């Protein structure tokens, strides 16, 4: 009887431990899935914000564009007056904005980047709206692209990575240069 009770208790303990281990594995899987859902929701929100910001910016609604969630550095460095100045320079160099065409997203160095294509009279541009982890706009830049349709339909196949150093010996600026293989023009994003 005593042996049967010990065996029964041992089996009960083994079942409880097995159940607890299974529960822990499921919790980890649930946490991973929830994290992916939250990341996807943040990305969707960033894409929405990027498009609202871009639409306001190209329409000349700088007050509305500035009302988007900027981080502190962007709020200080890219006020309405600077937005207008940059937009005027773009119009002078590339012509009047005609239409928005194409969108890409990606991550680099912890930043989420929404790239939106802009067709101008003289040249197409890729506008990059850069987001930090708090889904705040942490950067905005643009670059020329030779063919907007190719740019937004081509997937990057592989990257090459190089360590680079700029500046003086006393104050070096170290970074990583990544570029895709191929014979095309590619956008550049510099995050400092």
C-alpha positions as a Markdown table, in Angstrom:
| # | Residue | x | y | z |
|---|---|---|---|---|
| 1 | Unk | 0.0 | 0.0 | 0.0 |
| 2 | Unk | 2.8 | 2.4 | 0.9 |
| 3 | Unk | 4.6 | 1.6 | -2.4 |
| 4 | Unk | 1.4 | 2.2 | -4.3 |
| 5 | Unk | 0.9 | 5.5 | -2.6 |
| 6 | Unk | 4.5 | 6.6 | -3.3 |
| 7 | Unk | 4.2 | 5.6 | -7.0 |
| 8 | Unk | 0.9 | 7.4 | -7.3 |
| 9 | Unk | 2.3 | 10.6 | -5.7 |
| 10 | Unk | 5.4 | 10.3 | -7.9 |
| 11 | Unk | 3.2 | 10.0 | -11.0 |
| 12 | Unk | 1.1 | 13.0 | -9.8 |
| 13 | Unk | 4.2 | 15.1 | -9.3 |
| 14 | Unk | 5.6 | 14.1 | -12.8 |
| 15 | Unk | 2.3 | 15.0 | -14.4 |
| 16 | Unk | 2.2 | 18.4 | -12.6 |
| 17 | Unk | 5.8 | 19.1 | -13.6 |
| 18 | Unk | 5.0 | 18.1 | -17.2 |
| 19 | Unk | 1.9 | 20.3 | -17.3 |
| 20 | Unk | 3.9 | 23.2 | -15.8 |
| 21 | Unk | 6.6 | 22.8 | -18.5 |
| 22 | Unk | 4.0 | 22.6 | -21.2 |
| 23 | Unk | 2.3 | 25.7 | -19.9 |
| 24 | Unk | 5.6 | 27.6 | -19.9 |
| 25 | Unk | 6.3 | 26.6 | -23.5 |
| 26 | Unk | 2.8 | 27.7 | -24.6 |
| 27 | Unk | 3.3 | 31.0 | -22.7 |
| 28 | Unk | 6.5 | 31.6 | -24.6 |
| 29 | Unk | 4.8 | 30.9 | -27.9 |
| 30 | Unk | 1.9 | 33.2 | -26.9 |
| 31 | Unk | 4.3 | 36.0 | -25.9 |
| 32 | Unk | 6.1 | 35.6 | -29.2 |
| 33 | Unk | 2.9 | 35.8 | -31.2 |
| 34 | Unk | 1.6 | 38.8 | -29.2 |
| 35 | Unk | 5.0 | 40.6 | -29.7 |
| 36 | Unk | 4.7 | 40.0 | -33.5 |
| 37 | Unk | 1.1 | 41.3 | -33.4 |
| 38 | Unk | 2.1 | 44.4 | -31.5 |
| 39 | Unk | 5.1 | 45.0 | -33.9 |
| 40 | Unk | 2.7 | 44.6 | -36.9 |
| 41 | Unk | 0.3 | 47.0 | -35.3 |
| 42 | Unk | 3.1 | 49.6 | -34.7 |
| 43 | Unk | 4.3 | 49.1 | -38.3 |
| 44 | Unk | 0.7 | 49.7 | -39.7 |
| 45 | Unk | 0.4 | 52.8 | -37.5 |
| 46 | Unk | 3.8 | 54.1 | -38.7 |
| 47 | Unk | 2.7 | 53.5 | -42.4 |
| 48 | Unk | -0.5 | 55.4 | -41.7 |
| 49 | Unk | 1.3 | 58.3 | -40.0 |
| 50 | Unk | 3.9 | 58.4 | -42.8 |
| 51 | Unk | 1.3 | 58.7 | -45.5 |
| 52 | Unk | -0.7 | 61.4 | -43.6 |
| 53 | Unk | 2.6 | 63.3 | -43.0 |
| 54 | Unk | 3.7 | 62.9 | -46.6 |
| 55 | Unk | 0.3 | 63.9 | -48.0 |
| 56 | Unk | 0.2 | 67.1 | -45.8 |
| 57 | Unk | 3.9 | 67.8 | -46.7 |
| 58 | Unk | 3.5 | 67.6 | -50.5 |
| 59 | Unk | 0.2 | 69.6 | -50.3 |
| 60 | Unk | 2.0 | 72.4 | -48.5 |
| 61 | Unk | 0.0 | 71.9 | -45.3 |
| 62 | Unk | 3.1 | 72.3 | -43.1 |
| 63 | Unk | 1.1 | 73.1 | -40.0 |
| 64 | Unk | -0.7 | 69.7 | -40.3 |
| 65 | Unk | 2.5 | 67.9 | -41.2 |
| 66 | Unk | 4.2 | 69.3 | -38.1 |
| 67 | Unk | 1.3 | 68.1 | -36.0 |
| 68 | Unk | 2.3 | 64.5 | -36.6 |
| 69 | Unk | 4.2 | 62.7 | -33.8 |
| 70 | Unk | 7.8 | 63.9 | -34.1 |
| 71 | Unk | 10.6 | 63.0 | -31.7 |
| 72 | Unk | 12.2 | 65.9 | -29.9 |
| 73 | Unk | 15.1 | 66.3 | -32.4 |
| 74 | Unk | 12.7 | 66.4 | -35.4 |
| 75 | Unk | 10.4 | 68.9 | -33.6 |
| 76 | Unk | 13.4 | 71.2 | -33.0 |
| 77 | Unk | 15.1 | 70.7 | -36.3 |
| 78 | Unk | 12.2 | 70.5 | -38.8 |
| 79 | Unk | 9.7 | 73.1 | -37.9 |
| 80 | Unk | 7.1 | 74.4 | -40.4 |
| 81 | Unk | 9.5 | 77.1 | -41.8 |
| 82 | Unk | 12.2 | 74.5 | -42.5 |
| 83 | Unk | 9.6 | 72.1 | -44.1 |
| 84 | Unk | 8.5 | 74.9 | -46.5 |
| 85 | Unk | 12.1 | 75.8 | -47.3 |
| 86 | Unk | 13.0 | 72.2 | -48.1 |
| 87 | Unk | 9.8 | 71.8 | -50.2 |
| 88 | Unk | 10.6 | 74.9 | -52.1 |
| 89 | Unk | 14.0 | 73.6 | -52.9 |
| 90 | Unk | 12.6 | 70.3 | -54.0 |
| 91 | Unk | 10.2 | 72.1 | -56.3 |
| 92 | Unk | 12.9 | 74.3 | -57.7 |
| 93 | Unk | 15.2 | 71.3 | -58.5 |
| 94 | Unk | 12.6 | 68.6 | -59.4 |
| 95 | Unk | 9.5 | 70.5 | -60.4 |
| 96 | Unk | 6.0 | 70.4 | -59.1 |
| 97 | Unk | 4.8 | 67.3 | -57.3 |
| 98 | Unk | 2.5 | 65.3 | -59.5 |
| 99 | Unk | 1.6 | 62.1 | -57.7 |
| 100 | Unk | 2.4 | 59.6 | -55.0 |
| 101 | Unk | 3.4 | 56.2 | -56.4 |
| 102 | Unk | 4.9 | 53.2 | -54.6 |
| 103 | Unk | 5.7 | 52.3 | -51.0 |
| 104 | Unk | 8.3 | 50.2 | -49.3 |
| 105 | Unk | 9.1 | 49.5 | -45.7 |
| 106 | Unk | 12.1 | 48.2 | -43.9 |
| 107 | Unk | 14.2 | 48.3 | -40.8 |
| 108 | Unk | 17.7 | 49.6 | -40.3 |
| 109 | Unk | 19.6 | 50.0 | -37.1 |
| 110 | Unk | 16.4 | 49.8 | -35.0 |
| 111 | Unk | 14.5 | 52.3 | -37.1 |
| 112 | Unk | 11.4 | 51.5 | -39.2 |
| 113 | Unk | 11.5 | 53.3 | -42.5 |
| 114 | Unk | 8.5 | 54.0 | -44.8 |
| 115 | Unk | 9.7 | 54.9 | -48.3 |
| 116 | Unk | 7.1 | 56.7 | -50.4 |
| 117 | Unk | 7.5 | 57.4 | -54.1 |
| 118 | Unk | 6.9 | 60.9 | -55.4 |
| 119 | Unk | 6.7 | 61.8 | -59.0 |
| 120 | Unk | 7.7 | 65.3 | -59.9 |
| 121 | Unk | 7.8 | 67.1 | -63.2 |
| 122 | Unk | 11.5 | 66.5 | -63.8 |
| 123 | Unk | 12.4 | 63.5 | -61.6 |
| 124 | Unk | 11.0 | 60.9 | -59.3 |
| 125 | Unk | 12.0 | 60.9 | -55.7 |
| 126 | Unk | 12.0 | 58.3 | -52.9 |
| 127 | Unk | 10.9 | 60.0 | -49.7 |
| 128 | Unk | 11.9 | 58.2 | -46.5 |
| 129 | Unk | 9.9 | 58.8 | -43.3 |
| 130 | Unk | 12.0 | 57.3 | -40.4 |
| 131 | Unk | 10.4 | 56.1 | -37.2 |
| 132 | Unk | 11.8 | 55.3 | -33.8 |
| 133 | Unk | 10.6 | 52.5 | -31.5 |
| 134 | Unk | 8.0 | 54.8 | -30.0 |
| 135 | Unk | 6.4 | 55.3 | -33.5 |
| 136 | Unk | 7.6 | 58.9 | -33.7 |
| 137 | Unk | 9.0 | 60.4 | -36.8 |
| 138 | Unk | 12.7 | 60.6 | -36.2 |
| 139 | Unk | 13.9 | 61.5 | -39.7 |
| 140 | Unk | 12.7 | 62.6 | -43.1 |
| 141 | Unk | 14.8 | 62.6 | -46.3 |
| 142 | Unk | 14.6 | 62.1 | -50.0 |
| 143 | Unk | 16.7 | 60.9 | -52.9 |
| 144 | Unk | 16.5 | 60.7 | -56.6 |
| 145 | Unk | 15.5 | 57.5 | -58.3 |
| 146 | Unk | 15.9 | 56.7 | -61.9 |
| 147 | Unk | 12.8 | 54.7 | -62.5 |
| 148 | Unk | 10.1 | 54.8 | -59.8 |
| 149 | Unk | 8.2 | 51.7 | -61.1 |
| 150 | Unk | 11.4 | 49.6 | -61.0 |
| 151 | Unk | 12.5 | 51.0 | -57.7 |
| 152 | Unk | 9.2 | 50.0 | -56.0 |
| 153 | Unk | 8.8 | 46.6 | -57.7 |
| 154 | Unk | 12.3 | 45.3 | -57.2 |
| 155 | Unk | 13.1 | 43.3 | -54.1 |
| 156 | Unk | 16.6 | 43.4 | -52.6 |
| 157 | Unk | 18.2 | 40.1 | -53.1 |
| 158 | Unk | 21.3 | 40.4 | -51.0 |
| 159 | Unk | 23.4 | 43.0 | -49.1 |
| 160 | Unk | 27.0 | 43.7 | -48.9 |
| 161 | Unk | 28.3 | 45.2 | -45.7 |
| 162 | Unk | 31.3 | 47.3 | -45.0 |
| 163 | Unk | 32.6 | 49.0 | -41.9 |
| 164 | Unk | 33.5 | 52.7 | -42.7 |
| 165 | Unk | 35.2 | 55.4 | -40.7 |
| 166 | Unk | 34.9 | 59.2 | -41.4 |
| 167 | Unk | 36.3 | 62.3 | -39.7 |
| 168 | Unk | 39.5 | 63.0 | -38.0 |
| 169 | Unk | 41.6 | 60.7 | -35.8 |
| 170 | Unk | 40.5 | 62.6 | -32.8 |
| 171 | Unk | 36.8 | 62.3 | -33.6 |
| 172 | Unk | 36.2 | 59.3 | -35.8 |
| 173 | Unk | 32.6 | 58.6 | -37.0 |
| 174 | Unk | 32.4 | 54.8 | -37.4 |
| 175 | Unk | 29.5 | 53.1 | -39.2 |
| 176 | Unk | 28.3 | 50.3 | -41.4 |
| 177 | Unk | 27.7 | 50.7 | -45.1 |
| 178 | Unk | 25.2 | 48.3 | -46.6 |
| 179 | Unk | 24.4 | 48.2 | -50.2 |
| 180 | Unk | 22.5 | 45.8 | -52.4 |
| 181 | Unk | 24.1 | 44.0 | -55.3 |
| 182 | Unk | 23.2 | 45.2 | -58.8 |
| 183 | Unk | 23.8 | 48.0 | -61.3 |
| 184 | Unk | 21.0 | 50.3 | -60.3 |
| 185 | Unk | 20.7 | 53.5 | -58.2 |
| 186 | Unk | 19.7 | 52.9 | -54.6 |
| 187 | Unk | 18.4 | 55.2 | -51.9 |
| 188 | Unk | 20.7 | 56.2 | -49.1 |
| 189 | Unk | 19.6 | 56.7 | -45.5 |
| 190 | Unk | 22.1 | 58.1 | -43.0 |
| 191 | Unk | 21.1 | 57.8 | -39.3 |
| 192 | Unk | 23.2 | 59.7 | -36.7 |
